[in-house]
Every structure is written in C-alpha cells, then in structure tokens.
Amino acid sequence: MSRLGPVYTLAAGAVIVVALGAASVKAAPSFQQVGAGQDTTAAAPPAEPFPAPSQEPSDQPSQQPSGDPAAKPDATPKKADYAGVVQGNGGLVAIAVRDGKAIAYFCDGRIEAWLKGTAENGTVTLEGKDSLITAALGGGKAQGRLQVGKAKWRFTAPLVKKPSGLYRASAVVRGAKIVGGWIVLPNGQEVGRVQIGGSGEPAPRFVPGTAVDYYGITLRPEEPDDFIDELAR
C-alpha cells in the first residue's frame, strides 16, 4: 500500500494543473479576429464646401490655400471699408483694407491722424505720427482702440459701402503740398481737415463724387482704391 503513495500524489497534481488551466482560459480576455476583408476605419464625414467668394466688399474671411487640411482660412477680409464714431471723443474713424494692407484716418474737426499697417488673422494694427489703432475685424464691424498722443479711446466702426467711407485729396500749389481727408457716414455725418505744410483747418463740406473748392484750389477727393498703395508704403 505504501508504494501507491507517489501515484496518488502525481494524480492529484495533474488534477490541480488541469483545473488551473481551465480557470486561466476562462479569465483571459477574448479578442475578435478581424478578417482581411473587414475595414475597421470609421467613414469620415464629407467635408463642407467653402462658400463662394462675394464680389461685394465685405468682412467675410478670405480663403487662403494651405497644404495642411486642418488649417483654418484667414479670417481677414480681402477688401472692406469701415467707418464709425469714436467713443468719448465724438470724432470719426475710417479703416480701409485691401489685400492685407490697411490704412486709417481719424478726425474730430480739430485734430487728425493718418495711419497705415497690416490686416491679418482677423485684426488690423496701424501706426501713424503719435497715433496707433488696434482692432478686431468680424461680425460686420471693426472694433478696437485708438490712441492719439496720450489720449486713448475705444471705437466701433461698422462696415460701410460708398458713398460712405474714407476719402483723400492731395495737390501741390507753388511748392506747398495740400492734403485733405474726409470721413462720410451712411447717416450723412461728415468730418475732415485740410493740411497745408504744418498747419491745417477744417475741410470744406464734401459731396461724394464732386470736387472741392478750397480757396480757389480744386481738390478731387479719391476713394481708398486710388491711394492705398501710395499711403501704405
């Protein structure tokens, strides 16, 4: 009887090994085998088409080609004109954007400032003599801050179409350069100044599409398309 002891021991061990093996199979996670013909990639939603470009001046974003499909189009309008009232000052400000270039004019009848700069990423930054404008473009308006000297104001300038907007005229008489600036709002409000050398005075009233008589000198105000390249240099 004593010789059967090892046999019983081996048999018991075999039973334990089989039991452990069955338990491990039951506890192991199951994996689903994917056949060669199955596609596990989720179907991508169709890309929305870009809106067709408008022929009218607007502050809609211009489309910029990019090799990166995830890149967003530049939120800067290709062509737009803005004009509005400066808060806390009562003067007017006008901004013109053309293909990344930007110019601006501020005038309250007593002081004025011409500024130039760039338009990109939905914003404009313009600088002039002792003056600065920073504004965001979008929602049919330019909204930001204006600084002239030590004075600072906020402004909101809605998108406008001619005959409203910014106008400029220049002439040389007897070696003296004359520069006139005007801003016209849709409600008929208007302001401007004329500079001769280092002095200036309020500009004569201007009716868009007509010339201005300035002490017998004929000034012909132009729209931004005609002078932005020269002024933005």
Steps between C-alpha positions, in 0.01 A plus 500: 500500500787737572622467136173663371570826688703664218238396247226673694720808537566523124132452420399775740758731346368435151147586612619833646688591179193427288278706731739798495522484121123505465476796738761702309322441170175621648660813650701601189342779285363397165615673176293516186701413193444738211486349157706636213188635329377701802574877525525629856548865401194717569369682195597869515213751463502686169685831515279808475576711191640853546249776423536665161693830518286813492560774246382764746730654764445315825676384810455132413824299541715461192596142413868421524635186329686271734658159477376422848139377481450595866607862445221757532450776241627845593220697664615825333280660232668552165321830446296695753423854614398597851395833650356601836499729801781508757357448847571778749633730228221542248738498204488249218736221399517315169699188408558357152635147440637381166683169455674506839574873492310736728474875538296712739405861563379662820360850522288692747517835319785627718760223479562226246723199446584289195609144580620199302574136577394144433187289515545134592348231720179698531669809647655829390796680652565849368749767597532868421666808642440473876202273428408131514198288414444136592170340408329167441312443176186292484126502541468787254714743699847605613521533875802609699705783648637827367785693655601852395776647712416409857125481440338160457150413384300198393302483180266280300501562125236309301560377148399767246465531123552803280414778497575456871854444624842659466612758243830678441615778267846642437647777289816709474461876460807725475713231657264449796332161541134500587336189648135470585324217680128428538288234671137461397251285694181343358286741709663801329734589787831626366830636627834593346805724502736653247870529572737743328855443614491494879168675546144394439134585539160332469435385146221644284191285476539216254234334289626159379556497127568873474809722526570728795583868460763603753574873468488473124701177496317198362541186711370168370446254788575137411386168640749264675553289186671800343747587776545204736813369325667840525398561859581147622865511387 
